[in-house]
Structures are given as C-alpha cells and as structure tokens.
C-alpha cells in the first residue's frame, strides 16, 4: 500500500461503484471538488488514467477496472486484518442463537466451558431466523447454534451437538391434527410459511420472521409449519404438533467461521462437545 493509502482506495472504489462523482461524494460525506482532486492525485501517482470522463458520463478505463477488482480485495483484507486483531485481543466470546434455539443444551454447555482454565466471558446474542450465518461471517459473533437443514452453513465449520425429530404444526381443527404421526406427503398442497430473509425457502403463505409469528398464523388457520421439536415445546391453544414419521432429523450444530482458528473458539467447541457426550 506504499503507493496508495487505504482512504484513497476507498475514494476510488466509491467512484468506481457509482460512476458519478457527485453521488460518490455524498456517499463518502466529502465535497465533490475534494474527491475529484483525490482521484487526480491517485492517477498522477500511479501514472495511469482510471476514469474516462465527459460532462455527462464517467466510466472505468482498463486500468481502473484492474484497480477496482484488486483494490476491493485489498480493502477487504485490511478490514479483516483489523477485525481479527481486535477479536484476538478480546476477553469474551459472543454466541448467537435464535430465542429458544438451543434444544435445552445451552446451560450445560456454558457450565462445562466455565470449568476450562482459559474460559472467557460468553455474551449471548439473539437473532432472527436468517442472520446467524451473517453474524458469524462478519465477525459480529464468534460461535453460533444453528439448525440443519434450516440454516445456511456456507463458509462455516461446525460440529453436531444434537439430533431431533421434526413435527408438523397444524391448527387444532386441521384434518391431520388427531393423527399420531404424518408423512411429508400428507403436507403436499398445504400453505407453508415464507421465512423472512431465508433464501431458497419459498413458501406459499405469508412471510414470518420468527416462531411466535408462525404459531399465531397457524392458530388463525392461515398455514401449517414444520420445525424441530425443541422449537415448539410450548404451543398456544388451537395449535397441535404432530410427529413426521419420514422427515430426516434436524441437527443442532455449533458453528463458527471456517477461517477462525483462535484457541478460545476451539476451547468453546471442545467444551460444547464434552457437555453432550
């Protein structure tokens, strides 16, 4: 970065993204003339033209396209280095989960971890149905409790802590409510929820953001749902849970960023595994 400072790279990438100096200046909260001069200084220092400019149009040159591609990676690497340095010096761990999404295991995990000589304080973070993966990938959380097959584990390493059956959640007056068990085929044609922010889950029913909303809509006979049994230990009046005989079991997993190899994360993972053996 001897020839190009981080701030200058941020300026360039903003203009490259917007292809408009005015919009980029607003995005950066600086004056447009100052931004234009900064880009000119970069071009002079590098000895290349990064943008082809006219009174009505701005576009990247070949040199600008190359700097945009590699500069974005460079800036991300700098941000990641700073984030990892901060995290390495932290004296606590952040655990993310959905409310009630621990299958009753969290107290035992924390108790086991507290007995480790290198144990840190554990901060509990609660999230919606879809953003625990983002918490882990962005560094907002260090470890998380997620469910397979419901959560996206791309970019994450994980260990399975618990297997459990899945249940169909139906209104009390539903045709399946009095069955001892159902099969997945019994749910064909039923209105299923669309989970807010969860890619690849395309239900035909209203969008829901959490289990509370789901159960309320089921009680109103607007839809049915399928969840791990532990997420619906308590259901409101008018709602029934029926075991699904042929559904693959869901897995509760402890997940972390696959790039994160800090000893404190490994220690927590080992404690969690010890607590369920």
N, C-alpha and C positions, 0 to 999 in steps of 0.2 A: 504493500500500500504506500510505498515511498512516493510514487508519482501522483497518487490520488487519495485524498483523505476520505474518511467514511462519510462525512457530511456532504462532500461534493458528490460522492456516488449516490447518496440519497436524492440530491437535487436532480442529477441526471436521470435516475430511474423514474422520478416523478414526471418529468417532461416526456420521457420515452413512453410512459404509460398513457398520459393524457394526450400527447401530440398537440399540446396547446399550452403556451407559456402562461397565459392568464389563469387557466384552471389549475395548472401545476403550482403556481404561486399561491393561490388560495388554499390548496391542499397542504402546502408547506408552511402557511401563515407567514410568508415574507412578501416583500414588494416585488412586482414583476421586473422592474429595471435591475434590481439586485440579483434576481435569478438569472436574467439574461447575461449579466456580466460574469456571473459564476460559471455559466456554461461556456462562455467565450474563453475564460481563463483555463478551463479544462482542455478545450480544443487546442489552445496555444501550447499548453504544457505537453500534451500528447502528440502534437504535430499532425492531427487529423481533423477532418470535419465530421462531427457526429450527427448533425441535423441539416437537412436541406430546407431552407426557409424561404417563404414568399410572404406577401402581405396577407394572404388568405389561407396558407397551408404550411404545415410542418410535418416532415416525415424523416424517418431514420435513414442515414446512409448505411452502406455496408459496414463501415467501422462502428457506427452507432449500434447496429444490430448485434455485432460481436460483443461490444461492451455491455449491452443490455443482458445478453444471455449469461455471460460470465460474471458480470457485476452483481446480478441478483443472487447467484450462488455465493459470491464473496461476502455480500452483506449478510446473508443468512448465516454464513459460517461465523462471522464476527458476533452476531447476535447470540448464536448458540454457544460460542465460547464464553461470552459474558454470563449467560444464563447458567451454564454448567458450573462456572466458577462460583457464582452466588450460591447455587444449590449445594456444592461440595462443602461450603462453609456453614451451612445451616445446621442448627441443633435440633431440628424437628422434622418429622415426616408428615406428609399430607396424604390422607386416604380418602378417595372419592367413592361414593356408592349412591344408589337410589334409596330413598327412605324405605326402610323395611327390607332392603335387598341384601341381607346377609345370611338368610336361612338360619338365624339364631346362632351363628358361629362367632360373631364379632367379639363378644365379651371374652370367650375362651382364647381367641387369637391375641387380643390385647394383653390378657393375663399372662399368656406364655411369653409374649415378646418382652413384657416388663421384667421378666426374670433373666433376660440376656444382659451381660455386663456392659454391652455397648448400646443399650436401648436408648432411643431418643423419645422426646415427646411426640405423640401422634395427634395431629389435628384432623378432625372428621369434617369432610366436605360433602354436602348433598347436591345431587344434580338431577336434571330431567332425564327422560328416557333415552336420549340420543347423544349426550355430550360428554359422557365419561371418557370415551376414546380421545376426544379433543383435549380434555383436561390432561391426560397422560402424555399425549404427543407434544403439547405446547409447554409442558413443564409446570402447569398450574397444580398438578397433583403428582405424587411420586408413585403411588400404588393405587389400585382400584379393584373393587369387586364387581365383576361383570358376569353376564349370563350368556352361555352358548345354547341355542343358536340366535339369540335375540340381538346381541351386541356385535359391533364391528371390531374385530381384533387385528385389522391391518396395521402393521408397524409395531405390534405389541408382542412381548413374550408373556407367557402365562403358565400357571400351574393349576390343575383342577383340585378343588377342595371338597366338592360335594356333588353327588348326582341326585336328582329328584324327578318324580313324575310330573307330568303336566295335566292340567284339568281344563275342562270346558266350563266356562262361566255363562250361565243362561238365566233368563227370567224365571221366576217360580212357576209361571203358567206355561212355560215353553214345553213343546212336545217331548223334549229329552230330559226334562227336569227330574222325573221319577225313575229314570234308568239307573241301574247300579254302575254301569260304565257305558261309554260310547266309543265308536271308532272315528277316525278322522273323516272317513267318507260320510258319516252321519251329519257332518257340518257343511257338506257341499251345498252351495246356494245360499248359505246364511250370510247376513250382513256382518262384516268384520270391521274392526276399527282401523282407521288410518293414524298411525303413530306420528306425532309431530316431530319433524326433523330426523326421522329414521329412513334412510334411503333403502330402496328395494322392498319396502313393506307397503304394498298398495292395496289397502283395504277398500271396501266399497261403502263403508259407513262414515259417520262424522269423524273429524280429527280429534284425537285425545292427546293430552300432554302427560298424564300420569294415571296410576291405577285408580285413584279416587274418582277422576272424571269417567274412566271406563266403567266402574261399578255403578255410578249414578246413571249413566246412559243405558246400561243393561237393565237396571231396575225399572227404567221407563220403557223397556221393551223396544229400544231402538237398535239393538245389535246383540251379538254374543262375542265372547272373547276366549282366548287360550293363553294361559300363563303357567309358570312354575307354581307348584302347590304352595310353597312358602310365601309367595307374594300375596296370597289371598287367604291367610289364616282366619281372618275375620271379615265376614261379608255382611252387608246391610240386609234388612228384611226385604223379601221379594227377589232375592238372588240366590242361586243354587250352584254349587260346584260339583261337577261330575267327572270322575277319572276318565282319561282317554287311554284305552287299552293298548292301542298300537302306535302311540306317539313316542318317538325316541326321547329318552330322558333329557332334561335340560342339565347343563353343568354350571355350577357356580365356580368361577375361576378368580384367582388373584392375578392381576395383570400389571405390567409395567412397560415403559418404553424399552423396546429391544436394544436401543443404543445405551441405555442407562446401566452401567456396571458398577455403581457405587457400592461399597461394602455395607452401608446402612440399609440399602434396599434388599440386598441379598440376605442380610440378617433378619429382616422382617419376613421375607418369603419363607425362610427356613423355620421361623417361629410359627408361622401360619400352618405350614405342613405338619410340624410336630404337634400342633394343637388338635389336628383332626385324625391323627393316627391312632 
